[in-house]
């Protein structure tokens, strides 16, 4: 399993640094555009809320990109965090490939 030691950019990182700051968007304005409570946007920005498919679709609509873009950001973060969690690594390491009779 290949993995990098450097943690990938999170949904919150990308949302704030690549979209909100360059566009001069506040959390309140983004929440209005998304049709969600400001708390929802705040939790996304602070990486205290995982990205759902529905939220990925909403962000894609708001910013004119794809849900896959947002879901891939979340997927990379989830994969990195799982691979760098001692508890999860122990669970993964206990698994053994199936031996298939020829």
C-alpha positions in Angstrom: 0.0 0.0 0.0 1.6 3.3 -1.1 0.9 6.4 0.9 2.6 9.7 1.5 3.6 11.1 4.8 2.2 14.5 3.9 -1.4 14.9 4.7 -3.4 15.9 1.6 -5.5 19.1 1.5 -8.8 18.7 3.1 -12.2 19.8 1.8 -12.0 22.7 4.3 -8.5 23.7 3.0 -9.7 23.6 -0.6 -13.0 25.3 0.1 -11.4 28.2 2.0 -8.1 28.7 0.1 -9.1 27.9 -3.5 -12.7 29.1 -3.5 -13.8 31.3 -0.7 -10.8 33.6 -0.3 -10.2 34.2 -4.0 -13.9 35.0 -4.5 -14.2 37.1 -1.3 -16.9 34.8 0.0 -17.9 34.8 3.7 -19.3 31.7 5.4 -22.7 33.5 5.6 -22.7 34.2 1.8 -21.7 30.7 0.9 -24.3 29.2 3.3 -27.0 31.3 1.6 -25.8 30.2 -1.9 -25.8 26.6 -0.7 -29.1 26.8 1.0 -27.7 25.5 4.3 -27.2 26.9 7.8 -24.0 28.8 8.4 -23.0 26.3 10.9 -22.9 23.6 8.2 -20.4 25.8 6.2 -18.3 26.6 9.3 -18.0 22.9 10.1 -17.0 22.1 6.5 -14.4 24.9 6.5 -12.9 23.7 9.9 -13.0 20.0 8.8 -15.4 19.2 11.6 -18.0 17.7 9.1 -17.3 15.1 6.5 -18.5 15.7 3.0 -21.6 13.9 1.9 -22.7 13.2 -1.6 -25.5 15.7 -1.3 -23.1 18.4 -0.1 -20.6 17.6 -2.9 -23.5 18.0 -5.4 -24.4 21.3 -3.8 -20.8 22.6 -3.9 -20.5 21.5 -7.5 -23.6 23.5 -8.4 -22.5 26.6 -6.5 -18.9 26.6 -7.9 -19.6 25.2 -11.3 -17.3 22.2 -10.9 -18.1 18.5 -10.3 -19.3 16.5 -7.4 -16.5 14.1 -8.2 -13.9 16.8 -7.6 -15.2 17.3 -4.0 -15.7 13.6 -3.3 -12.1 12.9 -4.5 -10.8 15.5 -2.0 -12.8 13.8 0.8 -11.7 10.3 -0.4 -8.0 11.3 -0.4 -8.3 12.7 3.2 -10.2 9.7 4.4 -7.7 7.3 2.9 -4.7 9.2 4.4 -6.3 9.4 7.8 -7.2 5.7 7.8 -3.7 4.7 6.7 -2.1 6.9 9.4 -4.3 5.7 12.2 -2.6 3.0 14.4 -6.0 1.4 15.2 -7.1 1.3 11.6 -3.7 0.0 10.4 -3.9 -2.8 13.0 -7.3 -3.8 11.6 -6.0 -3.6 8.0 -2.9 -5.6 8.9 -5.0 -8.4 10.4 -6.7 -9.0 7.1 -5.2 -11.8 4.9 -5.7 -12.3 1.1 -7.9 -15.3 0.3 -6.2 -18.3 -1.0 -8.1 -19.5 -4.1 -7.7 -23.0 -5.2 -6.6 -23.4 -8.8 
